[in-house]
Amino acid sequence: MAVLEAAWGADLDRTRVIVGPDNAMATFKFDLPAPPSLAWDYLTSPARRLTWQAGATAIDESTTGRRGVGTTNHCV
């Protein structure tokens, strides 16, 4: 449990950068024929991303086994 608690603490201590709509370079808003949870899964899952991101040939997850620091994207 200590490892999980340490990881949680490290995540909480990270500096977060939040860009609101007024400061964004561009924003896109549209309706999808899918529930939000499924759309989010396609957007954030490395395995699913290969089905929609043009030019991506592989996505290697970080050593933690999840997308984050250390994740590498391979493009043509």
Stockholm file with secondary structure:
# STOCKHOLM 1.0

chainA/1-76         MAVLEAAWGADLDRTRVIVGPDNAMATFKFDLPAPPSLAWDYLTSPARRLTWQAGATAIDESTTGRRGVGTTNHCV
#=GR chainA/1-76 SS CHHHHHHHHHHHHSCCCCCCTTTCSCCCCCCCSSCHHHHHHHHHCHHHHTTTSTTEEEEECCTTSSSSTTCEEEEC
#=GC SS_cons        CHHHHHHHHHHHHSCCCCCCTTTCSCCCCCCCSSCHHHHHHHHHCHHHHTTTSTTEEEEECCTTSSSSTTCEEEEC
//
